[in-house]
Amino acid sequence: MGSLRVLELYSGIGGMHYALKESGISAQVVAAVDINTTANKIYKHNFPDTPLWNNTIECFSMNFDIIMSQKSKISTLEALEKIF
């Protein structure tokens, strides 16, 4: 099996991305999503090669193996149900 494709929601400054990288799991964060412009600047500095979307999660639909999120909110689950 190849590397897992991961979508990082509420990416912040990239803490989950870093943890995944350090875990040794064969995975690639193929995109990150956050609307916090300050956090996005830091994320882009930390992970310049990862596409970063300054948007809400309701705005897209793509195929990922894993969706990774720091926040567990009912609104997040409801939005994901609409996408998938």
CORTA-V239098 format. One record per backbone hydrogen bond with DSSP energy under -0.5 kcal/mol. CO is the residue of the C=O (numbers start at 0). NH is the residue of the N-H. If there is no record, write none. Layout:
BEGIN
co	nh
CO	NH
CO	NH
END
This chain:
BEGIN
co	nh
3	5
3	27
4	64
4	65
5	7
5	29
5	30
6	8
6	67
7	32
8	69
10	13
13	17
14	18
15	19
16	20
17	21
18	22
19	23
19	24
20	23
24	26
25	3
27	5
27	29
30	7
31	52
32	9
32	10
34	36
35	39
36	40
37	41
38	42
39	43
40	44
41	45
42	46
46	49
48	50
50	31
51	53
52	33
52	54
55	58
56	59
61	63
65	6
65	67
67	8
70	72
72	76
73	77
74	78
75	79
76	80
77	81
78	82
79	83
END
